[in-house]
Amino acid sequence: MTALAELAVKEKLRVAGLMSGTSADGVDVAIVDMGARGVKLRAFATVPYPSALRRQVLEVSEPGGGRVDEVCLLNFALGETFASALKTVVRKKRIALHSIELIGSHGQTVCHLPGAGRRSGATLQIGEPSVIAERTGITTVADFRGRDIAAGGQGAPLVPYADYVLFRHRAKSRAVQNIGGIANVTFLPASAHLVDVIAFDTGPGNMVIDSVARLATRGRSRYDTSGKLARKGKVDERLLARLMRHRFLKRRPPKTTGRRAFGKAFSEDLYASARRKGASPRDILATVTAFSARSIALAYEWFLAGMPDEVVLSGGGAHNRTLVSMLTAELPEKTKVLTSDAFGIPVDAKEAVAFAILARETIRGAAGNVPSATGAKRPVILGKIVPGKS
């Protein structure tokens, strides 16, 4: 039996999930044990990108931002960075690298062009998995989104399968809300089967907030820590109403979005326009924070079968107390707002855990997409497998 075949039939697996989100802060590393008793997070840490590398990632991720040779070189540089991040975490957490049997690496999205109508989409995640497998010696699954797009889907969101595994409940309906650069929700009705799952991007998460925080502080801050600056501002209801007319928000799922809709150009234009009309930097920051909160809540009202019993928050936005407070105020009083920490998964770890789970499904030859979420014509096995040294 080959090494890959042995992995496919193992009842217990230790898997490392690696990913970097649209904010490009660094590599999230989750080490997960999986078996008959479920999924157990053993270790998690984020290894920040060096500032020059982060700047390069953000530059090539903007529309028209990178030449082919720059993206090519960055692909291999990020492969080295991802492998190094895993080694750093196992050393600090005192976990033997050889105890990890599989890696699931989402990589770094630099371009995501979801299809619309008859037009097929395209996507590009970099962080060369061949480098990761060679440096670690561990079989690596990567490039998860492309197969879903090839099957007619939008290539996102891909976390719903993991959300289903981790958070479904017999009696409670749950909205598992990730707030990264872009916000996405997975709706799990009570006693849900996989075909019942609804998932889509709700709109901006931290992306616009972070950009406006940088503009409001003249580059001194990359983000609004805990929402402290927004808390000192006042929401401009006229500006908020204009933002809520963004055409993405009312588009019916399945749908996904990214920097082309809510990136640097969008944030700089709205900031400059609001300043010309007399809004203070803090008021603009408060308003775009309310924009993220209200767009999430209205997405539930417009596109879910009913308001969830519980909302489970994850992602960097869960640290923003002002954003969480605004979202809570937008929801019905009966809806309980929790974080994934309550389920043993730190808010920053959930997506890395998700790609560890997806890697396990891929190595088993099982589908990992949820067609009701992505719009794919059928369930498909996700990703590409690069064998380890064994």
C-alpha positions as CSV (number, residue, x, y, z in Angstrom):
1,M,0.0,0.0,0.0
2,T,1.4,3.4,-0.9
3,A,1.8,6.2,1.6
4,L,-1.1,8.2,0.1
5,A,-3.4,5.1,0.3
6,E,-2.4,4.6,3.9
7,L,-3.3,8.2,4.7
8,A,-6.7,7.7,3.0
9,V,-7.7,4.9,5.3
10,K,-6.3,6.0,8.6
11,E,-9.0,6.5,11.2
12,K,-6.9,9.1,13.2
13,L,-4.9,11.8,11.5
14,R,-2.9,14.8,12.7
15,V,-3.3,17.6,10.2
16,A,-1.9,21.1,9.9
17,G,-4.1,23.8,8.4
18,L,-2.3,26.8,6.9
19,M,-3.9,30.0,5.6
20,S,-3.6,33.7,5.1
21,G,-6.7,35.8,4.6
22,T,-7.5,38.9,2.6
23,S,-5.9,41.1,5.3
24,A,-2.6,39.4,4.6
25,D,-1.4,39.7,8.2
26,G,0.5,36.4,8.2
27,V,0.2,32.6,8.3
28,D,-2.4,31.1,10.5
29,V,-1.2,27.6,11.6
30,A,-3.6,25.2,13.2
31,I,-2.6,21.7,14.2
32,V,-5.6,19.4,14.5
33,D,-6.2,15.8,15.6
34,M,-9.1,14.1,13.8
35,G,-10.7,10.8,14.5
36,A,-13.9,9.0,15.4
37,R,-14.5,11.4,18.4
38,G,-14.4,14.5,16.2
39,V,-11.9,17.3,15.7
40,K,-9.5,18.5,18.4
41,L,-7.4,21.6,18.1
42,R,-3.9,20.9,19.5
43,A,-2.1,24.1,18.8
44,F,-2.7,27.4,17.0
45,A,-0.6,30.5,16.3
46,T,-0.3,33.2,13.7
47,V,3.2,33.9,12.3
48,P,3.2,37.5,11.0
49,Y,4.5,38.3,7.5
50,P,7.5,40.5,7.4
51,S,6.3,44.0,6.6
52,A,8.0,44.1,3.1
53,L,6.4,40.7,2.2
54,R,3.0,41.9,3.4
55,R,3.3,45.1,1.4
56,Q,4.2,43.0,-1.7
57,V,1.2,40.7,-1.2
58,L,-1.2,43.6,-0.9
59,E,0.3,45.3,-4.0
60,V,-0.1,42.3,-6.3
61,S,-3.6,41.6,-4.9
62,E,-5.0,45.0,-6.1
63,P,-6.4,45.0,-9.6
64,G,-3.5,45.4,-12.1
65,G,-1.1,45.3,-9.2
66,G,1.6,42.7,-10.2
67,R,3.6,41.6,-13.2
68,V,3.7,37.9,-14.0
69,D,7.3,37.5,-12.9
70,E,6.5,39.2,-9.5
71,V,3.6,36.8,-8.9
72,C,5.8,33.9,-9.9
73,L,8.6,34.8,-7.5
74,L,6.1,35.6,-4.7
75,N,4.4,32.2,-5.1
76,F,7.7,30.4,-4.2
77,A,8.6,33.0,-1.5
78,L,5.3,32.4,0.2
79,G,5.8,28.6,-0.1
80,E,9.0,29.1,1.9
81,T,7.1,31.4,4.4
82,F,4.3,28.9,4.9
83,A,6.7,26.0,5.5
84,S,8.8,28.1,7.9
85,A,5.6,29.2,9.8
86,L,4.7,25.6,10.4
87,K,8.1,24.8,11.7
88,T,8.1,27.8,14.0
89,V,4.8,26.8,15.5
90,V,5.7,23.2,16.1
91,R,8.9,24.2,17.7
92,K,7.3,26.7,20.1
93,K,4.4,24.4,20.9
94,R,6.8,21.4,21.4
95,I,5.0,19.3,18.8
96,A,7.1,16.9,16.7
97,L,7.0,17.9,13.1
98,H,7.0,14.2,12.0
99,S,3.8,13.6,14.1
100,I,2.0,15.7,11.5
101,E,0.8,13.4,8.7
102,L,-0.9,15.9,6.3
103,I,-1.0,19.6,5.5
104,G,-4.0,21.6,4.1
105,S,-2.7,24.9,2.8
106,H,-5.2,27.5,1.5
107,G,-2.3,29.8,0.5
108,Q,-2.8,33.5,-0.2
109,T,-5.5,34.7,-2.5
110,V,-4.1,37.3,-4.9
111,C,-7.0,37.3,-7.4
112,H,-10.5,35.9,-7.2
113,L,-12.9,36.4,-10.1
114,P,-16.1,34.5,-9.4
115,G,-18.2,33.6,-12.5
116,A,-21.5,35.4,-13.3
117,G,-24.3,34.0,-15.4
118,R,-22.7,32.1,-18.3
119,R,-19.2,33.4,-17.6
120,S,-16.9,31.0,-15.9
121,G,-14.8,32.3,-13.0
122,A,-11.1,32.1,-12.2
123,T,-9.1,32.3,-9.0
124,L,-5.4,32.3,-7.9
125,Q,-4.0,31.3,-4.5
126,I,-0.2,31.4,-4.2
127,G,2.2,29.8,-1.7
128,E,3.7,27.0,-3.7
129,P,2.7,23.6,-2.1
130,S,5.6,21.8,-3.7
131,V,7.9,24.0,-1.6
132,I,5.9,23.3,1.6
133,A,6.0,19.5,1.0
134,E,9.7,19.6,0.2
135,R,10.7,21.7,3.2
136,T,8.5,19.7,5.7
137,G,8.5,16.3,4.1
138,I,4.7,16.2,4.7
139,T,2.1,15.5,2.1
140,T,0.4,18.8,1.2
141,V,-3.1,19.5,-0.2
142,A,-3.5,23.0,-1.7
143,D,-5.3,25.0,-4.3
144,F,-8.8,24.1,-3.1
145,R,-10.9,26.7,-5.0
146,G,-10.1,25.8,-8.6
147,R,-12.0,22.5,-8.8
148,D,-15.2,24.1,-7.5
149,I,-14.9,26.8,-10.1
150,A,-14.3,24.2,-12.8
151,A,-17.6,22.5,-11.6
152,G,-19.5,25.8,-12.2
153,G,-19.1,27.2,-8.7
154,Q,-17.7,30.5,-7.4
155,G,-14.9,28.8,-5.5
156,A,-16.1,30.3,-2.3
157,P,-17.1,30.1,0.4
158,L,-15.3,26.8,1.1
159,V,-15.5,26.7,4.9
160,P,-19.2,25.6,5.0
161,Y,-18.3,21.9,5.0
162,A,-16.1,22.4,8.1
163,D,-18.7,24.6,9.7
164,Y,-21.2,21.8,9.2
165,V,-18.8,19.3,10.9
166,L,-18.0,21.6,13.8
167,F,-21.2,23.5,14.6
168,R,-24.4,21.8,13.5
169,H,-26.9,21.3,16.3
170,R,-29.9,19.1,16.7
171,A,-32.2,21.7,18.1
172,K,-30.7,25.1,17.4
173,S,-30.2,27.0,14.1
174,R,-26.8,28.7,13.8
175,A,-25.2,31.3,11.6
176,V,-21.5,30.8,11.7
177,Q,-20.2,34.2,10.8
178,N,-16.6,34.7,9.9
179,I,-15.5,38.3,9.8
180,G,-12.2,38.5,8.0
181,G,-11.4,41.1,5.3
182,I,-14.6,39.9,3.7
183,A,-17.4,38.6,5.9
184,N,-19.1,35.3,5.1
185,V,-21.8,33.3,6.8
186,T,-22.7,29.6,6.9
187,F,-26.4,29.0,8.0
188,L,-27.0,25.7,9.7
189,P,-30.7,25.0,10.3
190,A,-31.5,22.8,13.3
191,S,-30.8,19.2,12.5
192,A,-29.3,20.2,9.2
193,H,-28.2,17.8,6.5
194,L,-25.4,19.0,4.2
195,V,-27.9,19.8,1.5
196,D,-29.7,22.2,3.8
197,V,-26.6,24.4,4.3
198,I,-26.7,28.0,3.0
199,A,-23.5,30.0,2.8
200,F,-22.3,33.1,1.0
201,D,-20.2,36.3,1.4
202,T,-22.3,39.0,3.2
203,G,-20.1,41.8,2.1
204,P,-17.2,43.8,3.8
205,G,-15.8,42.6,7.1
206,N,-12.6,44.2,8.2
207,M,-11.3,45.3,4.8
208,V,-12.9,48.7,4.6
209,I,-12.5,49.3,8.3
210,D,-8.8,48.6,8.2
211,S,-8.3,50.9,5.1
212,V,-10.2,53.7,6.7
213,A,-8.3,53.3,10.0
214,R,-5.1,53.6,8.1
215,L,-6.4,56.8,6.4
216,A,-7.8,58.2,9.6
217,T,-4.5,57.8,11.5
218,R,-2.4,58.9,8.5
219,G,-0.8,55.5,8.4
220,R,0.0,55.2,12.1
221,S,-2.4,52.2,12.5
222,R,-3.2,49.3,10.2
223,Y,-6.5,48.6,12.0
224,D,-8.8,50.0,14.6
225,T,-7.8,48.0,17.7
226,S,-10.9,46.7,19.5
227,G,-12.9,49.4,17.6
228,K,-11.7,52.1,20.0
229,L,-11.5,54.9,17.4
230,A,-14.9,54.0,15.9
231,R,-16.4,54.0,19.4
232,K,-15.5,57.7,19.7
233,G,-17.2,58.6,16.4
234,K,-20.8,59.0,15.4
235,V,-22.4,57.1,12.6
236,D,-23.2,59.3,9.6
237,E,-26.6,57.9,8.6
238,R,-26.7,59.5,5.2
239,L,-23.3,58.0,4.3
240,L,-24.4,54.6,5.7
241,A,-27.5,54.6,3.6
242,R,-25.4,55.3,0.5
243,L,-23.1,52.5,1.4
244,M,-26.0,50.1,1.9
245,R,-27.0,50.7,-1.7
246,H,-24.0,48.8,-2.9
247,R,-25.2,46.4,-5.6
248,F,-23.4,43.4,-4.1
249,L,-25.5,43.4,-1.0
250,K,-28.8,42.6,-2.6
251,R,-27.5,40.1,-5.1
252,R,-28.9,36.7,-4.3
253,P,-26.6,33.9,-3.2
254,P,-24.6,32.0,-4.1
255,K,-22.2,35.0,-4.2
256,T,-18.7,35.9,-3.2
257,T,-16.7,39.1,-3.3
258,G,-13.3,40.6,-2.5
259,R,-10.9,43.4,-3.2
260,R,-12.3,44.3,-6.6
261,A,-15.5,45.4,-4.9
262,F,-14.3,46.6,-1.4
263,G,-10.5,47.1,-1.8
264,K,-8.2,50.1,-1.6
265,A,-9.9,52.1,-4.4
266,F,-13.4,51.7,-2.8
267,S,-12.1,52.8,0.7
268,E,-10.1,55.8,-0.5
269,D,-12.9,57.1,-2.7
270,L,-15.5,56.9,0.1
271,Y,-13.1,58.5,2.6
272,A,-12.2,61.4,0.4
273,S,-15.8,62.0,-0.5
274,A,-16.9,61.9,3.1
275,R,-14.1,64.3,4.2
276,R,-15.1,66.8,1.4
277,K,-18.6,66.7,2.9
278,G,-17.3,67.6,6.4
279,A,-17.3,64.2,8.1
280,S,-14.6,63.7,10.7
281,P,-12.2,60.7,10.4
282,R,-13.7,59.1,13.5
283,D,-17.2,59.5,12.2
284,I,-16.2,57.9,8.9
285,L,-14.7,55.0,10.8
286,A,-17.8,54.6,12.9
287,T,-19.9,54.6,9.7
288,V,-17.9,51.9,7.9
289,T,-18.0,49.8,11.0
290,A,-21.7,50.1,11.0
291,F,-21.7,49.2,7.3
292,S,-20.1,45.8,8.0
293,A,-22.5,45.2,10.9
294,R,-25.7,46.2,9.1
295,S,-24.8,44.4,5.9
296,I,-24.3,41.1,7.9
297,A,-27.6,41.5,9.7
298,L,-29.6,42.4,6.6
299,A,-28.1,39.5,4.8
300,Y,-29.7,37.2,7.4
301,E,-33.0,39.0,7.0
302,W,-33.0,38.9,3.2
303,F,-31.4,35.5,2.4
304,L,-31.8,33.1,5.4
305,A,-34.9,31.0,6.1
306,G,-35.3,32.7,9.4
307,M,-33.2,34.5,12.0
308,P,-30.8,32.1,13.7
309,D,-31.0,31.1,17.3
310,E,-27.3,31.7,17.6
311,V,-24.6,33.6,15.8
312,V,-21.1,32.1,16.2
313,L,-18.4,34.7,15.4
314,S,-14.9,34.0,14.2
315,G,-12.2,35.9,12.3
316,G,-10.3,39.1,13.2
317,G,-13.6,41.1,13.3
318,A,-14.6,39.2,16.4
319,H,-11.9,41.2,18.3
320,N,-13.6,44.5,17.3
321,R,-15.9,45.2,20.2
322,T,-17.6,48.1,18.5
323,L,-18.4,46.0,15.5
324,V,-19.7,43.1,17.6
325,S,-21.8,45.6,19.7
326,M,-23.2,47.1,16.5
327,L,-24.0,43.7,15.0
328,T,-25.7,42.6,18.2
329,A,-27.8,45.7,18.2
330,E,-28.9,45.0,14.6
331,L,-30.1,41.4,15.4
332,P,-33.2,40.4,17.2
333,E,-32.9,40.2,21.0
334,K,-33.6,36.5,21.0
335,T,-30.5,35.8,18.8
336,K,-27.6,34.9,21.0
337,V,-24.2,36.1,19.8
338,L,-21.2,33.8,20.7
339,T,-17.7,33.3,19.5
340,S,-16.1,30.1,18.3
341,D,-14.0,30.2,21.4
342,A,-17.0,28.8,23.2
343,F,-16.6,25.7,21.1
344,G,-12.9,25.2,21.7
345,I,-11.7,27.0,18.6
346,P,-10.2,30.5,18.9
347,V,-11.7,33.0,16.6
348,D,-8.5,33.4,14.7
349,A,-8.0,29.7,14.2
350,K,-11.3,28.6,12.6
351,E,-10.5,29.0,9.0
352,A,-7.1,27.3,9.3
353,V,-8.9,24.4,11.1
354,A,-11.4,24.4,8.2
355,F,-8.6,23.8,5.6
356,A,-7.2,21.0,7.7
357,I,-10.6,19.4,7.6
358,L,-10.9,19.9,3.9
359,A,-7.4,18.3,3.4
360,R,-8.6,15.2,5.2
361,E,-11.6,14.9,3.0
362,T,-9.5,15.3,-0.2
363,I,-7.0,12.6,0.9
364,R,-10.0,10.3,1.5
365,G,-11.3,11.0,-2.0
366,A,-14.4,12.7,-0.6
367,A,-16.0,15.9,-1.8
368,G,-15.4,19.1,0.2
369,N,-17.5,21.7,-1.4
370,V,-21.1,22.5,-0.7
371,P,-22.9,23.2,-4.0
372,S,-25.7,25.0,-2.3
373,A,-23.1,27.5,-1.0
374,T,-20.8,27.9,-4.1
375,G,-23.3,27.3,-6.9
376,A,-21.3,24.3,-8.3
377,K,-23.1,21.8,-10.4
378,R,-22.1,18.9,-8.2
379,P,-20.0,17.9,-5.2
380,V,-16.3,17.6,-6.1
381,I,-13.0,16.6,-4.5
382,L,-11.1,19.8,-3.8
383,G,-7.4,20.6,-4.2
384,K,-4.2,19.2,-5.5
385,I,-2.0,16.7,-3.6
386,V,1.8,17.0,-3.4
387,P,3.2,13.9,-1.8
388,G,5.6,14.2,1.1
389,K,9.1,12.7,1.1
390,S,7.9,9.3,2.3
